[in-house]
Amino acid sequence: MGRANLIRPVRYGSSMKIAPQVQRWLTERDSDPSVRWRFWVDVAGLPSEDPRVRRARRQIGRSGWAARLLSGQFPDGHWATRGSSATDLYRPKYIVTNWNSIVLGDLGVTRSDPRVRRTATLILDRWTGKGGVLTGNSGEICVTGNAVRTLVRFGYLEHPAVQRSIAWVVRTQKPDGGWHCFPSRTGTLDGWEGLAALAEIPEDAREDSVRGSIERGAEFYLRRHLMEEGRVRYPPWFRIHYPNHYYYDLLVGLRVLTRLGYGADPRLRPALRWLEQKRRPDGTWALDADHPDLDPRRGGYEFPGPVFPLRLEPPGEPSRWATVEALSVLARVARAGQSPGPQ
């Protein structure tokens, strides 16, 4: 390998040195193209015109996870159910249109693919409710936030329903800066979809109201160190999952906050230490559990109907997706000049 092909490792304290075998594992030909794309852009920091980025990007939807998910799509753009209501895009969890769309948005497919356009049209047509907002007949931040995040990633930022939904996300933010899916005067860390949706809006396209909402939302999470809510720690937040759907864990919080530019904030350090502790001896990270992963001690939440996990990788084994997510967080933190440091 010539010198021009070497990636100089980004330093995160003493631990941002990526082992050569981990880099090869993430970028070799049999790795998923979405993982390769994420590594070259988010970890290595390569520009979009770099040949490695372009090659990986071209393969998304043609091979790998995205292609596998899209192969199960019906001609009109839906998955699993043939009904014509908003609910048919949502249940049963997690195999129908909504859940596949969220994952495809994460994997990097866009409206340039006609299969994505068909699905986006279904969501926009069936989920645009009162006031032209993408509520899916629920009015919950998890539904609207995920729809906004997914459609912006697909390339629909300028669509009127997406713009109205962004305004709705800002309006429904709680006085303390958080969001909540259920009636409440206060936010919860579980209501991460609002901030994640706003994080997808390019910085130069954010209106003042969105900027203010992001600042208040980020402060909500940072005050809590991304993990401090209630009298005892909630175990599922300390397990790495994918797909996340509407579930929160610390890697979700770190991804959103570092993408918003808060990588240098010292209040991230407890969560960053947790992330370092999750690293395996071989330099990778594993998924801890499939969803649903609810703590039975918490109670108060039940699933209506059967649940079918949507799985890309098995839990308990080295995960390319968890590893590229974790390394992306650490790379953004390193670029912001942070090191774990003392508590």
N, C-alpha and C positions, 0 to 999 in steps of 0.2 A: 504494500500500500504506500503510495507516494505521500510526501509531506502535505500536498494540497488537499488530500482526502482525509487528513486527521482532524478530529474535533477536539479542540482544547477544552478540557473539562472545566465547567463553571464551578467555582469554589463556594461551598456553603460551610463556613467554619472549616473544620477538618473533615467533614463528612460528605461534601458535594462532589467528591471524586467518583465518577462513574466507572465501575470496573469494565474493562474492555469486553468481557464476556457478556455483561448485561447489555451494553450498547449493541453488540452483535445480535443478541437474542431479540432485542426490540426492533432492529432495523433489517434483519436478514429477510430473504425473499419469502420464506414461509411464515413470516409474521403478518399480522393483519395490516392492510394498507392504512387503516385509520390510526393504528398505533404508530406506524412509521411516520405518517404525516404529523401526528402530534409530537413525536420525538424531535423531528427536524425543526419544527416551528417553535414549540414551546420550551423544549429543553435545550437544544443546540442553538436556538435563536436565529435560524437561517431565514432569509427573505423568501417571499412567495415565488419569486422567479428562479430560485435555485433549482437545478435539475432534479435533485433528490426530492424536494418538496413537490415539484410538478409531477414527477413519476408516481409518487404515492397518491397524490390527490386524484390523478386520472383513474387509478385503480379502485377508488372507493365506489362501491355500488356495482362494480364489475366482478369483484372477488371478495372473499372474506365475509365477515359478519354482516355488513350492510347488504351484500348481495344475497346472503342466505335469508335475511329477513324479507327483502323485497321479493324473493322467489315465492313467498307465501301470500303475496298480495293478490286480491281479486282485481279484475280488469277496471272496475270503477274506482279503485283506490283504497278499499277497506280490507280489513283482515277478520277472519273467523266468523263474524255474524253478518247476516244479510238484511237485517232490519233497516228501517228508514228514519229512526229517531236518534236524538242526541245520545241517549243512553246506550244505544247499540255500538257507539264508538268507545264506550267506557267500560262496559261489562260484557263478559266476565274478565276479571283481573287475572293475569296481566298479559293477555294474548291478543287483545283486540286492537283497534286502530290507534287509540290514544297512546298506548304504551309502546307500540312499535314506533310510532312517530317520534316520541321523546328520545328513544334510543338512536334512531336514525339521525336526528338532529345532532346528538352528541357525537356520532360517528363521522359527521361532516358531509352528508349528502345535501344537495341544494336543489332549488327549483330548475336548474339546468337539466335535471333528469325528469322526463315526462311522468314517470311513476310518482315522483314526489309532488309534482303539480297536481295530479289527480287526488292524492291524499289531502293536500293543503286545501283544495277546493271543497272537499267533503267537510273538513273541520270548519272552515269559514262559513259554509252554508248552514250546517246543522247546529253549530255552537254559538252563532251570533244571536244574542238574545236581546232583552230589554235595553234600550239605549245604545244598541249597536255594539255591545260589549261581548267578548268571548267568554260567556259564563257556563256554557254547557248545561244550562238549566239548574245550576247549583249555586252560583254566587260565592264560591269558595276560592280563596287565594291559591290553593294548590292547583285547581283546574285552570283558572285564568292565567296565573303565573307561568305554569308549564306550557300552556298554549302560546303565550307571547314568546317565551324563550325559544320554543321549537320553531315557530313561524319566522321569527327574526333570523334564526340560524338557516332556515330554508331560503331566506331572501325576500321576506314579505314585510320588512319594516315599514314601508310606506303605505301599506294597505290600510284603508280607513278603519276597519275593525280592529286591526292591531294598534293603530294610533289611539283609538278610543279606549282600548283595553289598557294601554300604558297609562293613560290618564286615570283610569279606574284604579289601577294598582297604587298610584300615588295618593288618590283620595282615600283609599281604605287603609292606609298606614295608620297605626295606632299612635296616640300621643307620645308613647315611650320610644317610638321609632321602629317597633317590630310589626309583624302581621300575625294574624291568627285565622285558621280555617273555620273556627267555630265562634259563636257569639262570645265576646270578651272585650273588656276595656283595655286589656294589655296584650302585648305581643308574646310570642313564644319562639324559641329557637327552631322549633319544628316548622314554623311558617317561613322557611327560607326561600320559597319560590318567588316571593315578591322582589327581594333584592337580587336574586339570580336572574330574573327577567330583565330588570333594569340594567344589570351588568352586561347584557348582550347588545345594548344600544351603543354604537360607536361614540366615542367621546365627543367628536365634533358634531354629532346629531342630537345631543342631549339638551333639552330645554332647561331653563333655570329651575323649573319645578322638579324635574327629574334629578338634577344635580343635588338639590336640597334634600330630596327623598333619599338618595344614595348616601349622602353624608349622615343623615339621621339613622338610616338603617345600618350602616357600617358601625356607627357608635353603639347601637343596640347590641351588636354581636361582640364588639371589642370590650365593652364594659363587662361582659359575662365571660370573657376569655374563650368564647365559642363553646363553652361547656357548662357554665354555672347557672343552673336553674333548678329550683326546688331544693328540698332539704337533703336529698341523697342523689348521687349520680345515677343517671338513667343508662343502663348497660348498652342498649343498642346504639347509642351515640358514639360509643367507643369501639365499635366494630366496623370494619370496612365492607361496604356492599356495592354491588353493581348488578343490574340497573338500580338507580336510586329511586326512580318513579317520583314519589312525594315524600320519601323518607330522608331524614337528616342524619348525618354522622359528621365527625370532626373533619374528615377529608373533604366533605361537601363544603363546610364552612371555610376551610383553608383555601379551597379552590376559588370560591367566590370572592373572598376578601383580598387574596393576592391578585386576582385578575382585575380588581377595582383599584389596585395601586397601593394597598395598605401593607405591603410585605415588610416594611421597616418598622411597623408599629410594635413596640415591645410587648404589648398585651397578647400578641400571637405566640409568645414563647412557650407557654404551657402546652398549647396544641401542637406546636412544632416538635417539642420534645416527645410528645405522644407519638407523632408520626415517625420520628427517628427510632423509637422503641419498637415500632411495628415492622421495621426493616428486618428481613431475614438475614442469616449469616452469609448467604450467597449474593446479597445486594439487591434482592427483589422484595416485593410486597405480595401478600396473598389476600384474596377475598375471604372474609370470615364467615359469611352466611348468605344464603339466598333470602329473598323477601317472600312472604312477610316475616319479619324478625321482631316480633313484639314481646316485650317483657310481661309475662303473665301477672307479675306483681303490680303492674301499673293499672291494668283493668280499664274499664270504661270505653273500650273500643271493640266493635265487632264487625266482621266482614259479612255483608249480605251476599250470600251465594258462594259458590266454589271459587277457589283461588288457584291459578296455574302459574308458577314462577316462569319468568322469561329469563333464560340463562344463556350467557355467552361463554362463560368459563366456570369450571367447578370450584367450589369453595375449598379452602384448605391446601391449595397448591399454588405455586408461583403464578401470578396473574400478570399478563402483559398490560392489561388495562389499568389495574391498580398501580402497577409500577410506573407507567408513563404519567399517570395522574400525580403520584407522589413526587416524582422527579420534576414535573412541571412546577409544582408548588415550590419545591426547594430552589429551583432555578430562578423563579421570580423573586423569592426572598433574597437570594444571593445577589441578584442584580440591584435590589433595593438597598443592599449594604448591611443586611441584618445577619447576625450569628445567634445561635441559641442563647448563649450567655447565661449568667446566673438568674435565678427566679427573682 
